[in-house]
Amino acid sequence: MKKLLILAALFIGVNAFAQTKHTVVKSAVTYHIKNMGINTDGKFESVQANINFDTQHLAASSIEATADAASINSDNNMRDNHLRKPDYFDVEKYPKITMKSVSFKSNGGNNYTGIFNVTIKDKTKAVEVPFTYTENGSSALFKGSFKINRRDFGVGGKSLILSDEATVNVEVQTNK
């Protein structure tokens, strides 16, 4: 019995060490897409994240992030209102856009790749997200960029003037 308690305490201690909780200080989720051949940019202004990331224990690490779909801001109110409607993000029916990590791998140095389940309008797709992770004392910075096909998520229909591919950039500053 004593050995079992020691083993349980050791297991709990190792798992507690592997869970490096990060507190988000600042975040930015931006997108770029071509509309009528012109680059169009925007951002989601309301983003929350739950980050447990440890470079020494990638298998135990996890990242979950949620963006409020209604917080989309392209610096054009008329376009933003259109993007909130059913043919784009349908924010009344699908208020959240989520990313949930599946796995991580190190690519050397401060370069990593995460596989994330991205969910938009109740459609989930696994997306590979290359990112950098840089520590500076008790703070850390995550920076990544990835591409998605908007049609995979039912965003924008069969528009001939809107590119299918959108680039999403994520930058998150945390305290550990």
ChimeraX attribute file (.defattr): number of C-alpha atoms within 10 A of each C-alpha:
attribute: neighborCount
match mode: 1-to-1
recipient: residues
	/A:1	6
	/A:2	7
	/A:3	8
	/A:4	9
	/A:5	10
	/A:6	11
	/A:7	12
	/A:8	12
	/A:9	12
	/A:10	12
	/A:11	12
	/A:12	12
	/A:13	11
	/A:14	12
	/A:15	13
	/A:16	12
	/A:17	14
	/A:18	19
	/A:19	17
	/A:20	18
	/A:21	19
	/A:22	20
	/A:23	17
	/A:24	19
	/A:25	12
	/A:26	13
	/A:27	20
	/A:28	15
	/A:29	19
	/A:30	19
	/A:31	19
	/A:32	16
	/A:33	20
	/A:34	16
	/A:35	15
	/A:36	12
	/A:37	10
	/A:38	11
	/A:39	10
	/A:40	14
	/A:41	17
	/A:42	17
	/A:43	19
	/A:44	19
	/A:45	17
	/A:46	15
	/A:47	20
	/A:48	15
	/A:49	18
	/A:50	15
	/A:51	20
	/A:52	18
	/A:53	21
	/A:54	17
	/A:55	16
	/A:56	11
	/A:57	15
	/A:58	18
	/A:59	14
	/A:60	18
	/A:61	20
	/A:62	21
	/A:63	19
	/A:64	17
	/A:65	16
	/A:66	18
	/A:67	20
	/A:68	17
	/A:69	24
	/A:70	22
	/A:71	17
	/A:72	24
	/A:73	18
	/A:74	17
	/A:75	11
	/A:76	9
	/A:77	11
	/A:78	9
	/A:79	12
	/A:80	16
	/A:81	12
	/A:82	13
	/A:83	21
	/A:84	19
	/A:85	15
	/A:86	16
	/A:87	13
	/A:88	17
	/A:89	24
	/A:90	20
	/A:91	19
	/A:92	12
	/A:93	11
	/A:94	17
	/A:95	17
	/A:96	21
	/A:97	22
	/A:98	21
	/A:99	21
	/A:100	19
	/A:101	20
	/A:102	17
	/A:103	17
	/A:104	23
	/A:105	14
	/A:106	16
	/A:107	12
	/A:108	7
	/A:109	9
	/A:110	13
	/A:111	16
	/A:112	19
	/A:113	16
	/A:114	22
	/A:115	17
	/A:116	22
	/A:117	19
	/A:118	22
	/A:119	18
	/A:120	22
	/A:121	20
	/A:122	14
	/A:123	12
	/A:124	16
	/A:125	15
	/A:126	15
	/A:127	17
	/A:128	20
	/A:129	20
	/A:130	18
	/A:131	22
	/A:132	17
	/A:133	17
	/A:134	15
	/A:135	14
	/A:136	8
	/A:137	8
	/A:138	9
	/A:139	15
	/A:140	18
	/A:141	19
	/A:142	18
	/A:143	18
	/A:144	19
	/A:145	17
	/A:146	15
	/A:147	16
	/A:148	16
	/A:149	13
	/A:150	19
	/A:151	15
	/A:152	14
	/A:153	19
	/A:154	18
	/A:155	19
	/A:156	18
	/A:157	14
	/A:158	12
	/A:159	12
	/A:160	10
	/A:161	11
	/A:162	18
	/A:163	19
	/A:164	19
	/A:165	15
	/A:166	18
	/A:167	16
	/A:168	19
	/A:169	18
	/A:170	17
	/A:171	16
	/A:172	19
	/A:173	19
	/A:174	18
	/A:175	16
	/A:176	15
